[in-house]
Structure formats: C-alpha cells, structure tokens
Amino acid sequence: MTTVGFIGAGKVTQALVKGLLSSGAVTPSRIYASSKTEMSLQKLKVFGVNTCLDNTWTVKNSNITVLAVKPLVYPKILHEIAPAVGPNNLIISVAAGVTIKSIEQRLPHHAKVARAMLNTAVQIRDGAICYSTGRNVADADQELIHRFFSSVGLTLEGEEKHLDAVVGLSGSAPAYFYLILEALSDAGVRHGLSRDVSTRHASQAMLGAARMVLESGRHPGELKDEVCSPGGVTIDAIYSMEKAGVRAAMMDAVDACIRRNYELARLNE
Ligand SMILES: NC(=O)c1ccc[n+]([C@@H]2O[C@H](COP(=O)([O-])OP(=O)(O)OC[C@H]3O[C@@H](n4cnc5c(N)ncnc54)[C@H](OP(=O)(O)O)[C@@H]3O)[C@@H](O)[C@H]2O)c1
C-alpha cells in the first residue's frame, strides 16, 4: 500500500487527509505529515496520522509527497528536502503558480515531479483535480497519481499550460459559488424564507444544475434554454442577470485569478 506524505499542515493538507481517509484509499498509519510548528500539526494529529517537524522525514517515509505550502516558501522547502528525494519518490506540488520546471531545477536530476490543481471539496471526495507530470514520471507513476486523486474527486490529466486556467476555474471556484449562494440565500431571506431553508434550496439547486451538466454532457446554455419557457418567469430573471453583467463579471473574476497566478509564478522563477 502506498504511503503518503504532506509538507504543510494547512487547509489543503487537512482537506486531502480527510478525503483520503474517508475513501479508505490510505490508512492513518500510512500518512506522514510535517509542518513548521507543533501548533499547525495539532489539526492533523486528530486524524491519527504520523507527524514530525522534519520535512526530510516526510519525504523519506512516503511514496507520494504532497507539497502543500504557500508558493513563497517553495525555494526554502525544496532546498531542505532535495537531499532526501530519491528516484522512487513522487513529489506533487499543489501550489498555484509554481511550475514543474522551477521545482525540477531545485531537486536532484532524477526527481519525479507532478503538479496538481485541486479544490477543498476533496475533503468530501467531490473535488475537481487536474494534474500534469514532469520529465521523469513514468506511466506507472502517472497511474498512481491518477488513482490517488481519483479517490477524492473528478481527476483529469492535462497539459501544464492549462493548469493556470484550472486555477481560475475549479481551484478558486468554490469561493465564487459560495458568494453566489450567499447572495441567493439573501434573496430568499428578503422574500421571507428562513436562512436555513433559503440556503439549502439554493445549494441543492446549484448541485442539481452542476450534476445535470456533468451527467448529460450537454452545453449549459442548452440546459438553461430548457428552463426558460417563452414569456415565463425565468427568462425575466435571466434578462436581469444579463443587464447586470453577471456573465462578464464571472469571466473577469477568472481573469483576475489567472493574472495573480502568473504574478506568483514570476516571483518563484
Ligand atoms: N486553499 C485552497 O483552496 C487551495 C487550493 C488549491 C491549491 N492551494 C495551494 O496549496 C498550498 C497550501 O495552501 P493552504 O491553503 O493549505 O495554505 P495554509 O493553510 O496557509 O497552509 C500552509 C502550511 O504550510 C506550513 N508551512 C509554512 N512554512 C513551512 C515550512 N518551512 N515547513 C513546513 N511547513 C511549513 C504552515 O505552517 P504554519 O501554519 O505553522 O505556518 C501551514 O501549515 C498553497 O500553495 C496554495 O496555493 C490552495
């Protein structure tokens, strides 16, 4: 059975650990995690995983090591773990904006590196994950990476240049959708629904719509048209949304996210 390591004990590590354990893909005794302080490790200890303050210990004990630290800490961490990275270690980065090349340059020549973008819904095994692999990743390694991420969500392999777009879509999208859900919930409250009923209705509608798109494979515009009866109530709502520029606002939000991702990448080169 695979052993999995995490460097960093923050939100992403906690979400992945929760998802992996609930999937049964890994047991707590096969998870190794290190972080900067004992305080940040406390949040992982509740899962019964192995913890330590030494990042090289994590790499030495793991087949797969996930680097889940902020992009600005990467140079320091890579310098630290480089001597421990052997030809069988798979190093997976989840940081926005840090390229595979910039990681490979700081690790031994044999290092097997992959880069993934994911979102925090991995904790309920409903994540959206996209990954790319570096020069030394063989087919068997790729299968392992794919199985690893598939246990916590929809997993697609893609070219690294497309990961930036994924950052702006699925990576940050939970925040966009929470904002929209909050607004819909407010609208329900304005019209007399309780907060709880309002939020649950809006959330289920969002979930149902997303599942309709994924399960039917149809274009969202086509599904939208089906809900809009001629002269009906929904097309009036759509007209209001179009007048308010919702479509362009969403596209601008993704642009802003991708732009920031490039800025972070430049800081790391
Ligand atoms: N949040 C998201 O939804 C999301 C989604 C996709 C990708 N990402 C990427 O995933 C990475 C982690 O994000 P996050 O949200 O989990 O960040 P976070 O909550 O801030 O966690 C970062 C962790 O790194 C630890 N750390 C800092 N310096 C360290 C060192 N020298 N050695 C070991 N650990 C160290 C921190 O410990 P202390 O707390 O003790 O400082 C903390 O536990 C980021 O690069 C981010 O771009 C995030």
The ligand as an SDF file (V2000), in Angstrom:
LIG
                    3D

 48 52  0  0  0  0  0  0  0  0999 V2000
   -6.6880   26.8630   -0.1420 N   0  0  0  0  0  0  0  0  0  0  0  0
   -7.0710   26.3750   -1.3150 C   0  0  0  0  0  0  0  0  0  0  0  0
   -8.2840   26.2510   -1.6340 O   0  0  0  0  0  0  0  0  0  0  0  0
   -6.0470   25.8960   -2.3000 C   0  0  0  0  0  0  0  0  0  0  0  0
   -6.4800   25.1960   -3.4110 C   0  0  0  0  0  0  0  0  0  0  0  0
   -5.5390   24.7170   -4.2740 C   0  0  0  0  0  0  0  0  0  0  0  0
   -4.1990   24.9220   -4.0400 C   0  0  0  0  0  0  0  0  0  0  0  0
   -3.7840   25.6350   -2.9740 N   0  0  0  0  0  0  0  0  0  0  0  0
   -2.3360   25.7870   -2.7570 C   0  0  0  0  0  0  0  0  0  0  0  0
   -1.9410   24.8740   -1.7360 O   0  0  0  0  0  0  0  0  0  0  0  0
   -0.8820   25.4390   -0.9460 C   0  0  0  0  0  0  0  0  0  0  0  0
   -1.2690   25.3860    0.5180 C   0  0  0  0  0  0  0  0  0  0  0  0
   -2.4450   26.1400    0.7020 O   0  0  0  0  0  0  0  0  0  0  0  0
   -3.1960   26.1660    2.1000 P   0  0  0  0  0  0  0  0  0  0  0  0
   -4.4660   26.8960    1.8460 O   0  0  0  0  0  0  0  0  0  0  0  0
   -3.2370   24.7920    2.6880 O   0  0  0  0  0  0  0  0  0  0  0  0
   -2.1840   27.0820    2.9530 O   0  0  0  0  0  0  0  0  0  0  0  0
   -2.1220   27.2580    4.5360 P   0  0  0  0  0  0  0  0  0  0  0  0
   -3.4360   26.8940    5.1490 O   0  0  0  0  0  0  0  0  0  0  0  0
   -1.5630   28.6070    4.7780 O   0  0  0  0  0  0  0  0  0  0  0  0
   -1.0690   26.1520    4.9700 O   0  0  0  0  0  0  0  0  0  0  0  0
    0.2980   26.2550    4.7190 C   0  0  0  0  0  0  0  0  0  0  0  0
    1.0100   25.3180    5.6600 C   0  0  0  0  0  0  0  0  0  0  0  0
    2.4050   25.3620    5.3800 O   0  0  0  0  0  0  0  0  0  0  0  0
    3.0890   25.3330    6.6250 C   0  0  0  0  0  0  0  0  0  0  0  0
    4.4640   25.7900    6.4940 N   0  0  0  0  0  0  0  0  0  0  0  0
    4.9490   27.0540    6.3860 C   0  0  0  0  0  0  0  0  0  0  0  0
    6.2890   27.0420    6.3230 N   0  0  0  0  0  0  0  0  0  0  0  0
    6.6720   25.7430    6.3960 C   0  0  0  0  0  0  0  0  0  0  0  0
    7.9130   25.0750    6.4120 C   0  0  0  0  0  0  0  0  0  0  0  0
    9.0670   25.7470    6.3130 N   0  0  0  0  0  0  0  0  0  0  0  0
    7.9250   23.7170    6.5110 N   0  0  0  0  0  0  0  0  0  0  0  0
    6.7730   23.0160    6.5960 C   0  0  0  0  0  0  0  0  0  0  0  0
    5.5600   23.5970    6.6020 N   0  0  0  0  0  0  0  0  0  0  0  0
    5.5050   24.9440    6.5020 C   0  0  0  0  0  0  0  0  0  0  0  0
    2.2320   26.2170    7.5090 C   0  0  0  0  0  0  0  0  0  0  0  0
    2.5760   26.0410    8.8770 O   0  0  0  0  0  0  0  0  0  0  0  0
    2.2660   27.2350    9.9440 P   0  0  0  0  0  0  0  0  0  0  0  0
    0.7750   27.3710    9.9820 O   0  0  0  0  0  0  0  0  0  0  0  0
    2.8500   26.7010   11.2080 O   0  0  0  0  0  0  0  0  0  0  0  0
    2.9610   28.4600    9.4180 O   0  0  0  0  0  0  0  0  0  0  0  0
    0.8570   25.6780    7.1610 C   0  0  0  0  0  0  0  0  0  0  0  0
    0.5610   24.5040    7.8750 O   0  0  0  0  0  0  0  0  0  0  0  0
   -0.6770   26.8650   -1.4580 C   0  0  0  0  0  0  0  0  0  0  0  0
    0.4720   26.8930   -2.2510 O   0  0  0  0  0  0  0  0  0  0  0  0
   -1.9140   27.1710   -2.2870 C   0  0  0  0  0  0  0  0  0  0  0  0
   -1.5990   27.9590   -3.4080 O   0  0  0  0  0  0  0  0  0  0  0  0
   -4.6770   26.1130   -2.0870 C   0  0  0  0  0  0  0  0  0  0  0  0
  1  2  1  0
  2  3  2  0
  2  4  1  0
  4  5  1  0
  4 48  2  0
  5  6  2  0
  6  7  1  0
  7  8  2  0
  8  9  1  0
  8 48  1  0
  9 10  1  0
  9 46  1  0
 10 11  1  0
 11 12  1  0
 11 44  1  0
 12 13  1  0
 13 14  1  0
 14 15  2  0
 14 16  1  0
 14 17  1  0
 17 18  1  0
 18 19  2  0
 18 20  1  0
 18 21  1  0
 21 22  1  0
 22 23  1  0
 23 24  1  0
 23 42  1  0
 24 25  1  0
 25 26  1  0
 25 36  1  0
 26 27  1  0
 26 35  1  0
 27 28  2  0
 28 29  1  0
 29 30  1  0
 29 35  2  0
 30 31  1  0
 30 32  2  0
 32 33  1  0
 33 34  2  0
 34 35  1  0
 36 37  1  0
 36 42  1  0
 37 38  1  0
 38 39  2  0
 38 40  1  0
 38 41  1  0
 42 43  1  0
 44 45  1  0
 44 46  1  0
 46 47  1  0
M  CHG  2   8   1  16  -1
M  END
$$$$
